Amino acid sequence: MPYLKIQTNRELTAEQSSDWLKRASNLVAEQLGKPERYVMVAMEPPVPMVFAGSDDPAVFMELKSIGLSESQTPDLSNALCELAHETVGVAQDRVYIEFADAPRKMWGWNGATF
């Protein structure tokens, strides 16, 4: 049920992308206390992106999850920004993250909703 979408303007190798996706999946499951089998992480190919008037490396992430509370977002923001810096070298002040709580009846899976 947690879904993390990652967009960046960085060109990444297949190895960098795979590493980032796997580490992000584990991190989201751990931070939210949810089984990783329900976590989905997607990365879009490099997209044109300007942040603060510059096209230096930047990242935008969207994290949606059922039951995501405001009290969880500071730790998630810190962990996801650190991960972006560790895996692909993007400065933490060049990362934006949008958090969204998804109502159970608005999240489908396996032919039903949660």
C-alpha positions in Angstrom: 0.0 0.0 0.0 2.8 2.5 0.4 3.8 4.0 -3.0 6.9 6.0 -3.5 7.5 7.8 -6.8 11.0 9.2 -7.5 11.8 11.8 -10.2 15.2 13.2 -10.8 17.0 15.1 -13.4 20.2 13.0 -12.9 21.3 10.4 -15.5 21.6 7.2 -13.5 23.2 3.9 -14.4 21.0 0.7 -14.2 23.0 -0.2 -11.1 22.3 3.1 -9.4 18.6 3.0 -10.2 18.3 -0.6 -8.9 20.2 0.2 -5.7 18.1 3.3 -5.0 14.8 1.4 -5.7 15.7 -1.5 -3.4 17.0 0.7 -0.6 14.0 3.0 -0.9 11.6 0.0 -0.7 13.3 -1.3 2.5 13.4 2.2 4.0 9.7 2.9 3.4 8.7 -0.5 4.9 10.9 0.0 7.9 9.9 3.6 8.6 6.2 2.9 8.2 6.3 -0.4 10.0 4.6 -2.1 7.1 5.5 -5.4 5.3 7.8 -4.7 2.3 5.7 -7.0 0.2 3.1 -4.2 0.0 5.6 -1.4 -0.8 5.9 -0.2 -4.4 8.6 2.2 -5.5 8.8 3.6 -9.0 11.4 5.8 -10.7 10.8 7.9 -13.7 13.6 8.3 -16.3 15.5 11.5 -15.9 13.1 14.4 -16.3 13.9 18.0 -17.1 13.8 19.7 -13.7 14.8 23.1 -12.4 14.9 23.8 -8.7 15.7 27.3 -7.2 16.5 28.5 -10.8 19.1 25.8 -11.3 19.2 22.5 -13.2 21.8 21.1 -10.8 20.9 17.6 -9.6 17.5 17.6 -7.9 14.9 15.1 -6.7 11.1 15.2 -6.3 9.5 12.3 -4.4 5.8 11.5 -3.7 5.0 9.1 -0.9 1.4 7.9 -0.5 0.3 5.4 2.2 -2.8 4.4 4.1 -2.6 5.8 7.6 0.4 8.1 7.0 0.4 10.6 9.8 2.0 14.0 10.1 4.1 12.8 13.0 5.9 10.3 10.7 6.8 12.8 8.0 9.8 14.5 9.7 11.7 11.2 10.1 10.6 10.0 6.6 11.8 13.3 5.1 15.2 13.0 6.8 15.6 9.3 5.8 14.6 9.8 2.2 16.8 12.9 1.7 19.7 11.0 3.2 19.1 8.1 0.9 19.0 10.4 -2.2 22.3 11.9 -1.1 23.9 8.5 -0.3 22.8 6.7 -3.5 23.2 9.4 -6.2 24.8 12.4 -4.5 22.0 14.8 -4.7 22.3 17.5 -2.0 19.5 17.2 0.6 18.5 20.8 0.1 17.7 19.9 -3.5 15.0 17.4 -2.6 11.3 18.0 -2.2 8.9 15.3 -0.9 5.1 15.3 -1.0 3.4 13.1 1.6 -0.2 12.0 1.2 -2.4 9.8 3.4 -4.6 7.6 1.2 -8.1 6.6 2.5 -8.5 2.8 2.6 -11.5 2.8 0.3 -9.5 4.9 -2.3 -6.6 2.4 -2.5 -7.1 -0.7 -4.6 -5.2 -4.0 -4.6 -5.9 -7.6 -5.6 -9.3 -6.8 -7.1 -10.6 -5.0 -3.9 -9.8 -2.0 -1.7 -8.2 -1.9 1.7 
